[in-house]
């Protein structure tokens, strides 16, 4: 339209724009849309041109050098170039559609109408000119771009109005020309169009990338002016998201298993039609992709009819999501039928300009229904994806800190007390270290520092969850082995403990490495194997928890059998087999060691639409640190040992009973004295 600064008047500028986009034939590069019509059509187009020139008289100051500085003139010319690019992109889609439609004429079939002898049936394929009625009627809708750009460029309204009129002129009197046929042939031909045999897709769901959906939602809620200079990173991000969304759509997974809270925030289940609606209506996301309706339907048929053969696509990987979204939205999404504006809008061209009338009531009602879908998506998942709950932010930080402090305390006690450095103690210490590492990686390093990227953080978090479950496998097995073979861990010498622990570490890391290597290999080999990667990790966690439940179930069975045997033998003892407090502690320990809490948490992650409850479940998980400290440190065995060791710091000469003895006979004598002293005190 304008290539360099010049003091043209607005009429000369408009005349140049019209000559560039409507006054000549098609260019070799397809950059402008033009055509040759019969005399009647040419007269109609000239009449429309008169109306356009009258409309363009309202933009007298658009490029008037007498009223604008050089800087303002440069900005206006730059903005006009961008409007020209938008118009050219739209018209390129029309040109491409006309070229594709002309190639399909040879595929028309003509046959005799058996019901009406002497008449013919013209069968048109799906990819024919009858799809052109789905082409958009205007460059923009209801002056959305003008309102967005008004603050930056006061003349934006005139710019987009001019582009709208130019586009409407061509779309009505050129691309609609194939629909006009002489009335004399209507009695001879019966036109039958091929139907796209595909069911309604309004309720299909896909698992897609959360960040890209968030980008679409933000673009809808806070659209940007097309005249603004976007950072290069923002442009690249939009292109990456288009490619990522297309990969998700091709993958066709309705739901990818979630193995961690980070994975829950990585993926979101989205209605297919809603995703198409957001992609098409998000300003700037698909703005640079030409709207070729015939190509869009071809790509959509390739996607639905040949899912394993994507080579039939005419669009590239970056533009495919926009192309397919337009087709399925316009043709196969009944609940989103508000996009079919051609049925609700009428354009009349006269010698004095363009007049538009539309059915706004129906359009507004359907748009409100569509927005309800988007709002439900935003409120369900995206609102909680980054823990952006302001009212719970201090509570969340407090829970994380308490969890870390108590886990460090439990690990410190097991490292400090020599009596807890047996084989089960070392295995439990390894479990604690693994859990501490997982919390630091997911809650501190990733959440606060933002490193590494989210997919890598999900892999690390899932792998550490699996490793903690395998440590519990080893711990539960040794508990079962001790009870089954009637031996105590303290009976082993330190050298034997070290040897057995090294062997346990080898077994644990072999099993853990096999699952992790398989999961990472699947995910890094291809994006389409993401679902299988998550399934491998989830299967490993499930098998690990099932093994723990079997071991603990056998322990419970042996406990009940021993208790029943003692009752049958009528063994009478003042001491109870297990007090209520001990039973409670044992039950809580069994739940923690079984890993059933991990399965419950993952089960919550699989559900959709309850993101707030998932968040609360994540907060409850942070209480595990204090519970572990109470159950494994504040008990009748460990707490007295810890108390005596701490008292020795204050008074090294006050050695508790039992620590100064060196023989079994002396320990037995001291134990007898300690047991008799309470009875003597009570008698006094």
C-alpha positions as CSV (number, residue, x, y, z in Angstrom):
1,X,0.0,0.0,0.0
2,X,2.7,2.5,1.0
3,X,6.3,1.6,0.9
4,X,8.1,4.8,1.9
5,X,7.3,8.2,3.5
6,X,5.6,10.6,1.1
7,X,3.2,13.5,1.4
8,X,0.4,11.7,-0.3
9,X,-3.2,12.7,0.4
10,X,-5.6,10.2,1.9
11,X,-7.4,9.8,-1.4
12,X,-4.1,9.0,-3.2
13,X,-3.1,6.6,-0.4
14,X,-6.5,4.8,-0.6
15,X,-6.3,4.7,-4.4
16,X,-2.9,3.1,-4.2
17,X,-4.2,0.6,-1.7
18,X,-7.1,-0.2,-3.9
19,X,-4.9,-0.7,-7.0
20,X,-2.6,-2.9,-4.9
21,X,-5.4,-5.2,-3.7
22,X,-8.2,-4.9,-6.2
23,X,-7.4,-3.2,-9.4
24,X,-5.1,-5.7,-11.1
25,X,-5.0,-9.4,-11.8
26,X,-3.5,-12.0,-9.5
27,X,0.2,-11.7,-8.8
28,X,2.6,-14.5,-9.4
29,X,3.3,-14.8,-5.7
30,X,-0.3,-14.7,-4.8
31,X,0.2,-11.6,-2.6
32,X,-3.0,-9.9,-3.7
33,X,-6.3,-11.2,-4.7
34,X,-7.9,-10.1,-7.9
35,X,-10.0,-11.6,-10.7
36,X,-11.7,-11.2,-14.0
37,X,-15.5,-11.2,-14.1
38,X,-18.1,-10.7,-16.7
39,X,-19.3,-7.2,-17.5
40,X,-22.1,-7.3,-14.9
41,X,-19.8,-8.2,-12.2
42,X,-17.4,-5.6,-13.2
43,X,-20.0,-2.9,-13.0
44,X,-21.0,-4.1,-9.6
45,X,-17.5,-4.0,-8.4
46,X,-17.0,-0.5,-9.8
47,X,-20.1,0.6,-8.0
48,X,-18.6,-0.8,-4.8
49,X,-15.4,1.0,-5.5
50,X,-17.3,4.3,-5.6
51,X,-18.7,3.5,-2.2
52,X,-15.2,2.7,-0.9
53,X,-13.8,6.0,-2.2
54,X,-16.6,7.9,-0.5
55,X,-15.9,6.0,2.7
56,X,-12.2,6.8,2.4
57,X,-12.8,10.5,2.4
58,X,-13.2,10.2,6.2
59,X,-9.5,9.6,6.7
60,X,-8.1,12.9,5.4
61,X,-5.4,13.1,8.1
62,X,-4.2,9.5,7.8
63,X,-1.1,10.3,5.8
64,X,-1.3,14.1,5.4
65,X,2.3,15.4,5.8
66,X,1.0,19.0,6.5
67,X,-0.5,18.0,9.9
68,X,1.9,15.3,11.1
69,X,5.5,15.3,12.1
70,X,8.0,13.0,10.4
71,X,7.9,10.7,13.4
72,X,4.1,10.5,13.4
73,X,4.2,10.0,9.6
74,X,6.7,7.1,9.9
75,X,4.4,5.5,12.6
76,X,1.3,5.8,10.5
77,X,3.0,4.4,7.4
78,X,4.3,1.5,9.5
79,X,0.8,0.9,10.9
80,X,-0.7,1.0,7.4
81,X,1.9,-1.6,6.3
82,X,0.8,-3.9,9.1
83,X,-2.9,-3.5,8.2
84,X,-1.9,-4.2,4.6
85,X,-0.2,-7.4,5.7
86,X,-3.3,-8.5,7.6
87,X,-5.5,-7.8,4.6
88,X,-3.0,-9.6,2.3
89,X,-3.0,-12.6,4.6
90,X,-6.8,-12.8,4.5
91,X,-6.9,-12.4,0.8
92,X,-4.2,-15.0,0.2
93,X,-6.6,-17.5,1.9
94,X,-9.3,-16.5,-0.6
95,X,-6.9,-16.8,-3.5
96,X,-5.7,-20.2,-2.3
97,X,-9.3,-21.4,-1.9
98,X,-10.2,-20.3,-5.4
99,X,-7.2,-22.1,-6.8
100,X,-8.1,-25.3,-4.9
101,X,-11.8,-25.0,-6.0
102,X,-10.8,-24.7,-9.6
103,X,-8.8,-27.9,-9.4
104,X,-11.7,-29.8,-8.0
105,X,-14.0,-29.1,-11.0
106,X,-12.5,-32.1,-12.8
107,X,-13.7,-34.3,-10.0
108,X,-17.4,-33.3,-10.4
109,X,-19.6,-36.2,-11.5
110,X,-22.6,-35.8,-13.7
111,X,-25.2,-38.6,-13.9
112,X,-28.8,-38.9,-15.1
113,X,-31.5,-38.3,-12.5
114,X,-33.6,-41.5,-12.4
115,X,-36.4,-39.8,-10.7
116,X,-36.6,-37.1,-13.3
117,X,-35.9,-38.3,-16.8
118,X,-34.1,-35.8,-18.9
119,X,-32.5,-34.1,-15.9
120,X,-29.0,-34.4,-14.6
121,X,-27.5,-34.7,-11.1
122,X,-24.2,-32.8,-10.5
123,X,-22.3,-34.4,-7.6
124,X,-19.7,-32.1,-6.1
125,X,-17.0,-33.4,-3.8
126,X,-16.6,-32.1,-0.3
127,X,-13.6,-30.0,-1.3
128,X,-15.5,-27.7,-3.7
129,X,-16.5,-24.1,-3.9
130,X,-19.5,-24.6,-1.7
131,X,-17.1,-24.5,1.2
132,X,-16.3,-20.8,0.4
133,X,-19.5,-19.7,2.1
134,X,-17.6,-20.4,5.4
135,X,-15.0,-17.8,4.6
136,X,-15.1,-14.9,7.2
137,X,-17.0,-11.9,6.0
138,X,-14.8,-9.2,7.5
139,X,-11.2,-8.7,8.3
140,X,-12.1,-7.9,11.9
141,X,-15.3,-8.3,13.9
142,X,-17.2,-5.4,15.4
143,X,-14.2,-3.1,15.3
144,X,-12.3,-5.2,17.8
145,X,-9.0,-4.2,16.4
146,X,-9.9,-0.6,16.2
147,X,-10.9,-0.5,19.8
148,X,-7.6,-2.2,20.8
149,X,-5.5,0.1,18.8
150,X,-7.3,3.4,19.4
151,X,-5.0,4.5,22.2
152,X,-1.9,3.8,20.1
153,X,-3.2,5.1,16.8
154,X,-6.2,7.4,16.7
155,X,-6.7,6.6,13.0
156,X,-6.8,2.9,13.6
157,X,-10.6,2.8,13.1
158,X,-10.3,4.3,9.6
159,X,-7.4,2.0,8.8
160,X,-9.3,-1.2,9.7
161,X,-12.6,0.1,8.2
162,X,-10.8,0.6,4.9
163,X,-9.3,-2.9,5.0
164,X,-12.7,-4.3,6.0
165,X,-14.4,-2.7,3.0
166,X,-11.7,-3.9,0.6
167,X,-11.9,-7.4,2.0
168,X,-15.7,-7.4,1.9
169,X,-15.7,-6.1,-1.7
170,X,-13.5,-9.0,-2.9
171,X,-15.1,-11.7,-0.7
172,X,-18.6,-10.9,-1.9
173,X,-18.1,-10.0,-5.6
174,X,-15.2,-12.3,-6.4
175,X,-15.0,-15.4,-4.2
176,X,-18.8,-15.7,-4.2
177,X,-18.9,-15.6,-8.0
178,X,-18.8,-19.4,-8.4
179,X,-22.1,-19.7,-6.6
180,X,-23.9,-17.6,-9.2
181,X,-25.2,-19.7,-12.1
182,X,-27.6,-18.7,-14.8
183,X,-31.2,-19.4,-13.8
184,X,-31.8,-21.3,-17.1
185,X,-29.7,-24.2,-15.8
186,X,-31.4,-24.6,-12.5
187,X,-34.2,-26.8,-14.0
188,X,-31.6,-29.0,-15.7
189,X,-29.2,-29.7,-12.9
190,X,-29.7,-31.0,-9.4
191,X,-26.6,-30.2,-7.3
192,X,-25.7,-32.8,-4.6
193,X,-22.8,-32.1,-2.3
194,X,-20.7,-34.7,-0.5
195,X,-21.3,-34.8,3.2
196,X,-18.4,-35.1,5.7
197,X,-19.2,-38.3,7.5
198,X,-18.1,-37.4,11.0
199,X,-20.1,-37.3,14.2
200,X,-20.5,-34.3,16.4
201,X,-17.3,-33.5,18.2
202,X,-18.6,-31.0,20.8
203,X,-17.9,-33.3,23.7
204,X,-14.5,-34.8,22.8
205,X,-11.6,-34.0,25.1
206,X,-7.9,-33.9,24.7
207,X,-4.9,-33.7,27.1
208,X,-2.9,-30.7,26.1
209,X,-0.1,-28.5,27.4
210,X,-1.3,-26.2,30.2
211,X,1.0,-23.3,29.4
212,X,-0.1,-23.1,25.8
213,X,-3.8,-23.2,26.8
214,X,-3.0,-20.4,29.3
215,X,-1.5,-18.4,26.4
216,X,-4.7,-18.8,24.5
217,X,-6.8,-17.8,27.5
218,X,-4.6,-14.8,28.1
219,X,-4.9,-13.8,24.4
220,X,-8.7,-14.0,24.7
221,X,-8.9,-12.1,28.0
222,X,-6.3,-9.5,27.2
223,X,-5.9,-9.2,23.4
224,X,-3.1,-7.1,22.0
225,X,-3.3,-4.6,19.1
226,X,-1.9,-6.0,15.8
227,X,-0.1,-2.7,15.4
228,X,2.0,-3.2,18.5
229,X,5.6,-4.3,18.3
230,X,5.7,-7.7,20.1
231,X,9.0,-9.0,21.5
232,X,10.7,-11.6,19.5
233,X,10.4,-14.1,22.4
234,X,6.6,-13.6,22.5
235,X,6.3,-14.4,18.7
236,X,8.5,-17.5,19.1
237,X,6.4,-18.6,22.1
238,X,3.2,-18.4,20.1
239,X,4.8,-20.5,17.3
240,X,6.1,-23.0,19.8
241,X,2.7,-23.3,21.4
242,X,1.0,-23.8,18.0
243,X,3.4,-26.7,17.3
244,X,3.0,-28.1,20.8
245,X,-0.8,-28.0,20.6
246,X,-0.7,-29.7,17.2
247,X,1.5,-32.4,18.6
248,X,-1.1,-32.9,21.5
249,X,-4.0,-33.0,19.0
250,X,-2.2,-35.6,16.8
251,X,-1.4,-37.6,19.9
252,X,-5.2,-37.9,20.5
253,X,-4.8,-38.9,24.1
254,X,-8.0,-38.1,26.1
255,X,-6.1,-38.2,29.4
256,X,-2.4,-38.7,30.3
257,X,-1.8,-40.3,33.7
258,X,-0.5,-37.8,36.3
259,X,2.2,-39.0,38.7
260,X,2.9,-35.8,40.6
261,X,1.4,-32.4,41.3
262,X,3.9,-30.8,38.8
263,X,2.5,-33.2,36.2
264,X,-1.0,-32.1,37.1
265,X,-0.1,-28.5,36.3
266,X,1.6,-29.6,33.1
267,X,-1.4,-31.0,31.3
268,X,-5.1,-30.1,31.2
269,X,-8.1,-31.9,29.7
270,X,-9.7,-29.5,27.2
271,X,-12.8,-29.9,25.1
272,X,-11.7,-30.3,21.4
273,X,-14.2,-27.7,20.2
274,X,-13.2,-25.3,23.0
275,X,-9.6,-25.6,22.0
276,X,-10.5,-24.9,18.3
277,X,-12.6,-21.9,19.4
278,X,-9.7,-20.5,21.5
279,X,-7.2,-21.0,18.7
280,X,-9.3,-19.3,16.1
281,X,-10.5,-16.4,18.2
282,X,-7.3,-15.6,20.0
283,X,-6.0,-12.4,18.3
284,X,-2.5,-12.8,17.2
285,X,-2.3,-16.6,17.7
286,X,-3.5,-17.5,14.2
287,X,-3.6,-14.1,12.7
288,X,-0.7,-14.7,10.4
289,X,-2.1,-18.0,9.0
290,X,-4.1,-17.5,5.8
291,X,-7.8,-18.6,6.2
292,X,-8.1,-21.3,3.4
293,X,-11.3,-23.1,4.1
294,X,-10.8,-25.8,1.5
295,X,-7.3,-26.5,2.8
296,X,-8.6,-26.5,6.4
297,X,-11.3,-29.2,5.6
298,X,-8.7,-31.2,3.7
299,X,-6.3,-31.1,6.8
300,X,-9.2,-31.9,9.2
301,X,-10.2,-35.0,7.1
302,X,-6.5,-36.0,7.0
303,X,-6.5,-35.7,10.8
304,X,-9.7,-37.6,11.5
305,X,-9.6,-40.2,8.6
306,X,-5.9,-40.9,8.5
307,X,-4.5,-40.3,12.0
308,X,-1.4,-42.4,11.3
309,X,-0.5,-40.7,8.1
310,X,0.0,-37.0,8.7
311,X,1.9,-36.6,5.4
312,X,-1.4,-35.8,3.7
313,X,-1.5,-32.5,5.5
314,X,-1.3,-29.4,3.3
315,X,-0.4,-27.1,6.2
316,X,3.0,-27.2,7.9
317,X,3.3,-28.2,11.6
318,X,3.2,-24.6,12.8
319,X,0.0,-23.7,11.0
320,X,-1.8,-27.1,11.3
321,X,-3.5,-26.4,14.6
322,X,-5.0,-23.2,13.1
323,X,-6.1,-24.9,9.9
324,X,-7.7,-27.9,11.5
325,X,-9.3,-25.8,14.3
326,X,-11.1,-23.7,11.7
327,X,-12.6,-26.7,9.9
328,X,-13.8,-28.7,13.0
329,X,-15.1,-25.5,14.6
330,X,-17.2,-24.4,11.6
331,X,-18.4,-27.8,10.5
332,X,-18.4,-30.2,13.5
333,X,-19.0,-28.3,16.7
334,X,-22.7,-27.8,17.2
335,X,-22.4,-26.2,20.6
336,X,-20.0,-23.6,19.1
337,X,-22.2,-22.8,16.1
338,X,-21.9,-19.0,16.8
339,X,-18.8,-19.0,14.6
340,X,-21.1,-19.5,11.6
341,X,-21.5,-15.8,11.1
342,X,-22.4,-16.2,7.4
343,X,-25.8,-17.4,8.4
344,X,-26.4,-14.5,10.7
345,X,-24.9,-11.6,8.6
346,X,-26.0,-9.9,5.4
347,X,-23.9,-7.5,3.3
348,X,-25.5,-5.3,0.7
349,X,-23.3,-3.3,-1.8
350,X,-24.7,-0.2,-3.4
351,X,-23.3,2.8,-5.2
352,X,-23.0,4.8,-2.0
353,X,-21.2,2.2,0.2
354,X,-21.5,-0.9,2.2
355,X,-24.4,-1.6,4.5
356,X,-24.3,-4.5,7.1
357,X,-27.1,-6.0,9.1
358,X,-26.7,-8.9,11.4
359,X,-28.8,-11.0,13.8
360,X,-27.1,-9.9,17.0
361,X,-29.4,-11.6,19.5
362,X,-28.7,-15.1,18.4
363,X,-24.9,-14.4,18.1
364,X,-24.8,-12.9,21.6
365,X,-26.6,-15.8,23.2
366,X,-24.4,-18.4,21.6
367,X,-21.2,-16.5,22.4
368,X,-22.2,-16.4,26.0
369,X,-22.6,-20.2,26.0
370,X,-19.2,-20.5,24.4
371,X,-17.6,-18.3,27.0
372,X,-19.1,-20.4,29.7
373,X,-17.0,-23.3,28.4
374,X,-13.9,-21.1,28.6
375,X,-14.6,-19.8,32.1
376,X,-15.2,-23.3,33.4
377,X,-11.8,-24.3,32.1
378,X,-10.1,-21.3,33.6
379,X,-11.8,-21.8,37.0
380,X,-11.2,-25.5,37.1
381,X,-7.5,-25.9,36.4
382,X,-5.5,-22.9,35.2
383,X,-6.4,-20.9,38.2
384,X,-4.5,-23.3,40.4
385,X,-1.7,-24.4,38.1
386,X,1.0,-22.3,39.8
387,X,-0.5,-22.2,43.3
388,X,-1.8,-18.7,42.7
389,X,-4.2,-18.8,45.6
390,X,-3.3,-15.6,47.4
391,X,-5.3,-16.4,50.6
392,X,-3.6,-19.7,51.1
393,X,-0.1,-18.6,50.0
394,X,1.2,-18.0,53.6
395,X,-0.4,-21.2,54.8
396,X,1.2,-23.1,51.9
397,X,4.7,-21.7,52.6
398,X,4.3,-22.5,56.3
399,X,3.3,-26.1,55.6
400,X,6.3,-26.6,53.3
401,X,8.7,-25.2,55.8
402,X,7.3,-27.3,58.7
403,X,7.5,-30.4,56.5
404,X,11.2,-29.8,55.6
405,X,12.2,-29.0,59.2
406,X,10.6,-32.1,60.7
407,X,12.0,-34.4,57.9
408,X,15.5,-33.0,58.6
409,X,14.9,-33.5,62.3
410,X,13.9,-37.2,61.8
411,X,16.9,-37.8,59.5
412,X,19.2,-36.1,62.0
413,X,18.0,-38.3,64.9
414,X,18.6,-41.5,62.9
415,X,22.1,-40.3,62.0
416,X,22.9,-39.2,65.6
417,X,21.8,-42.2,67.7
418,X,24.0,-45.3,67.3
419,X,21.1,-47.6,68.3
420,X,19.3,-46.5,65.1
421,X,22.1,-47.3,62.7
422,X,21.0,-50.8,62.1
423,X,19.8,-52.1,58.8
424,X,16.2,-50.9,59.0
425,X,17.4,-47.6,60.4
426,X,19.7,-47.0,57.4
427,X,17.0,-47.9,55.0
428,X,14.5,-45.6,56.7
429,X,17.2,-42.8,56.7
430,X,17.6,-43.3,52.9
431,X,13.9,-43.0,52.5
432,X,13.9,-39.7,54.4
433,X,16.8,-38.3,52.4
434,X,15.0,-39.2,49.1
435,X,11.8,-37.4,50.3
436,X,13.8,-34.3,51.4
437,X,15.5,-34.2,48.0
438,X,12.1,-34.4,46.3
439,X,10.7,-31.6,48.3
440,X,13.7,-29.4,47.7
441,X,13.7,-30.1,44.0
442,X,9.9,-29.5,43.4
443,X,8.9,-27.0,46.1
444,X,12.1,-24.9,46.4
445,X,14.3,-25.2,43.3
446,X,11.6,-25.4,40.6
447,X,8.9,-23.3,42.3
448,X,11.2,-20.5,43.5
449,X,14.1,-20.6,41.0
450,X,12.2,-21.8,38.0
451,X,14.8,-24.4,37.0
452,X,14.8,-26.8,35.4
453,X,12.0,-26.7,32.8
454,X,8.6,-28.1,33.7
455,X,8.9,-31.5,31.8
456,X,12.3,-32.2,33.3
457,X,11.0,-31.2,36.8
458,X,8.1,-33.6,36.3
459,X,10.5,-36.5,35.4
460,X,12.6,-35.8,38.5
461,X,9.6,-35.5,40.8
462,X,8.1,-38.7,39.5
463,X,11.4,-40.6,39.7
464,X,12.0,-39.5,43.3
465,X,8.4,-40.6,44.2
466,X,9.2,-44.0,42.7
467,X,12.5,-44.2,44.6
468,X,10.9,-43.4,47.9
469,X,8.4,-46.2,47.3
470,X,11.2,-48.7,46.5
471,X,12.9,-47.7,49.8
472,X,9.7,-48.6,51.6
473,X,9.7,-51.9,49.8
474,X,13.1,-52.8,51.3
475,X,12.1,-51.5,54.7
476,X,8.8,-53.5,54.8
477,X,10.5,-56.7,53.5
478,X,13.1,-56.6,56.3
479,X,10.3,-56.0,58.9
480,X,8.6,-59.1,57.6
481,X,11.9,-61.0,57.5
482,X,12.7,-60.2,61.1
483,X,9.4,-61.3,62.4
484,X,9.3,-64.4,60.1
485,X,12.7,-65.6,61.1
486,X,12.6,-64.4,64.8
487,X,15.7,-62.3,64.8
488,X,16.4,-58.7,65.8
489,X,18.2,-56.1,63.6
490,X,20.5,-55.2,66.6
491,X,21.9,-58.7,66.6
492,X,24.0,-58.0,63.5
493,X,27.5,-56.8,63.8
494,X,28.3,-53.3,62.2
495,X,30.3,-55.0,59.4
496,X,27.4,-57.3,58.6
497,X,25.0,-54.3,58.6
498,X,27.2,-52.4,56.2
499,X,27.5,-55.3,53.8
500,X,23.7,-56.0,53.8
501,X,23.0,-52.3,53.3
502,X,25.3,-52.1,50.3
503,X,23.5,-55.0,48.8
504,X,20.1,-53.4,49.5
505,X,21.2,-50.2,47.8
506,X,22.3,-52.2,44.8
507,X,18.9,-53.9,44.5
508,X,17.0,-50.7,45.0
509,X,18.9,-48.7,42.4
510,X,18.7,-51.6,39.8
511,X,14.9,-51.7,40.1
512,X,14.6,-47.9,40.1
513,X,17.0,-47.4,37.2
514,X,15.1,-49.9,35.0
515,X,11.8,-48.1,35.4
516,X,13.3,-44.6,35.1
517,X,15.4,-45.4,32.0
518,X,12.3,-46.9,30.3
519,X,10.2,-43.8,31.1
520,X,12.9,-41.3,30.1
521,X,13.6,-43.2,26.9
522,X,10.0,-43.2,25.9
523,X,9.4,-39.5,26.7
524,X,12.6,-38.2,25.0
525,X,12.3,-40.5,22.0
526,X,9.1,-39.0,20.8
527,X,6.4,-36.6,22.1
528,X,3.8,-39.1,21.1
529,X,5.1,-41.6,23.8
530,X,4.5,-39.2,26.7
531,X,1.4,-41.2,27.8
532,X,3.4,-44.5,27.8
533,X,6.2,-42.9,29.8
534,X,3.7,-41.8,32.5
535,X,2.1,-45.2,32.4
536,X,5.4,-46.9,33.1
537,X,6.1,-44.7,36.1
538,X,2.6,-45.1,37.4
539,X,2.8,-48.9,37.0
540,X,6.1,-49.0,38.9
541,X,4.6,-47.0,41.8
542,X,1.5,-49.2,41.8
543,X,3.5,-52.4,41.9
544,X,5.8,-51.0,44.6
545,X,2.8,-50.0,46.8
546,X,1.2,-53.4,46.2
547,X,4.3,-55.2,47.4
548,X,4.3,-53.0,50.6
549,X,0.7,-53.9,51.2
550,X,1.5,-57.6,50.9
551,X,4.3,-57.4,53.4
552,X,2.3,-55.5,55.9
553,X,-0.7,-57.8,55.4
554,X,1.5,-60.8,56.2
555,X,2.8,-59.0,59.3
556,X,-0.8,-58.3,60.4
557,X,-1.7,-61.9,59.8
558,X,1.2,-63.1,61.9
559,X,0.3,-60.7,64.7
560,X,-3.3,-61.9,64.8
561,X,-2.3,-65.5,64.7
562,X,0.2,-65.0,67.6
563,X,-2.5,-63.2,69.6
564,X,-5.0,-66.0,69.0
565,X,-2.4,-68.6,70.0
566,X,-1.7,-66.9,73.3
567,X,-5.4,-66.8,74.1
568,X,-5.8,-70.5,73.3
569,X,-2.8,-71.4,75.5
570,X,-4.4,-69.3,78.3
571,X,-1.1,-67.5,79.0
572,X,-1.8,-64.9,81.7
573,X,0.4,-61.9,82.0
574,X,-0.1,-58.5,83.6
575,X,1.3,-56.8,80.5
576,X,-1.0,-56.4,77.6
577,X,0.0,-57.7,74.2
578,X,-0.4,-54.2,72.8
579,X,-1.9,-51.1,74.3
580,X,-4.4,-48.9,72.4
581,X,-1.7,-46.3,72.0
582,X,0.7,-48.8,70.5
583,X,-2.0,-50.1,68.2
584,X,-2.6,-46.5,67.0
585,X,1.1,-45.9,66.4
586,X,1.4,-49.2,64.6
587,X,-1.6,-48.4,62.4
588,X,-0.3,-44.9,61.4
589,X,3.2,-46.4,60.7
590,X,1.6,-49.1,58.5
591,X,-0.3,-46.5,56.5
592,X,2.9,-44.4,56.0
593,X,5.1,-47.4,55.2
594,X,2.6,-48.9,52.7
595,X,2.7,-45.8,50.5
596,X,-1.1,-45.9,50.2
597,X,-1.0,-42.1,50.7
598,X,0.9,-41.7,47.4
599,X,-1.7,-43.7,45.6
600,X,-4.5,-41.6,47.1
601,X,-2.7,-38.4,46.0
602,X,-2.1,-39.7,42.5
603,X,-5.7,-40.8,42.4
604,X,-6.8,-37.2,43.1
605,X,-4.5,-36.0,40.3
606,X,-6.4,-38.2,37.8
607,X,-9.7,-36.4,38.4
608,X,-10.6,-33.3,36.4
609,X,-12.5,-30.2,37.6
610,X,-11.4,-30.6,41.2
611,X,-8.2,-28.7,41.1
612,X,-8.9,-26.9,44.3
613,X,-9.2,-30.2,46.2
614,X,-6.0,-31.4,44.6
615,X,-4.4,-28.3,46.0
616,X,-5.7,-29.0,49.4
617,X,-4.5,-32.6,49.1
618,X,-1.1,-31.3,48.3
619,X,-1.1,-29.2,51.4
620,X,-2.2,-32.2,53.5
621,X,0.8,-34.1,52.1
622,X,3.1,-31.5,53.7
623,X,1.9,-32.8,57.1
624,X,3.8,-36.1,56.6
625,X,7.0,-34.7,58.0
626,X,5.6,-34.0,61.5
627,X,3.7,-37.3,61.5
628,X,6.9,-39.2,60.7
629,X,8.8,-37.4,63.5
630,X,6.1,-38.3,66.0
631,X,5.7,-41.9,65.0
632,X,9.4,-42.8,64.5
633,X,11.1,-40.5,67.1
634,X,8.5,-39.7,69.8
635,X,7.9,-43.3,70.8
636,X,8.8,-45.3,73.9
637,X,12.1,-46.6,72.4
638,X,13.7,-43.8,70.6
639,X,12.6,-40.8,72.7
640,X,14.3,-42.0,76.0
641,X,17.5,-42.6,74.1
642,X,17.4,-39.2,72.5
643,X,16.5,-37.6,75.9
644,X,19.5,-39.3,77.6
645,X,21.9,-38.3,74.9
646,X,20.8,-34.7,75.1
647,X,21.1,-34.7,78.9
648,X,24.6,-35.8,78.6
649,X,25.4,-32.5,76.8
650,X,24.4,-30.6,79.9
651,X,25.9,-32.9,82.6
652,X,28.5,-35.4,81.2
653,X,29.1,-36.9,84.7
654,X,25.4,-38.0,85.2
655,X,25.5,-41.2,83.2
656,X,22.0,-42.8,82.9
657,X,21.5,-46.3,84.2
658,X,22.6,-48.9,81.7
659,X,25.1,-46.8,79.8
660,X,28.0,-47.4,82.3
661,X,27.5,-51.2,82.5
662,X,29.7,-53.5,80.6
663,X,28.3,-57.0,81.3
664,X,25.0,-58.8,80.9
665,X,24.9,-59.7,84.6
666,X,25.2,-56.1,85.6
667,X,22.6,-55.0,83.1
668,X,20.1,-57.6,84.4
669,X,20.8,-56.6,88.0
670,X,20.2,-52.9,87.1
671,X,17.1,-53.7,85.2
672,X,15.7,-55.7,88.2
673,X,16.5,-52.8,90.5
674,X,14.8,-50.3,88.2
675,X,11.7,-52.5,88.0
676,X,11.5,-52.9,91.8
677,X,12.0,-49.2,92.7
678,X,8.5,-48.1,91.5
679,X,6.8,-50.7,93.7
680,X,8.7,-49.6,96.8
681,X,7.8,-46.0,96.1
682,X,4.2,-46.8,95.6
683,X,4.1,-48.8,98.9
684,X,5.5,-45.8,100.8
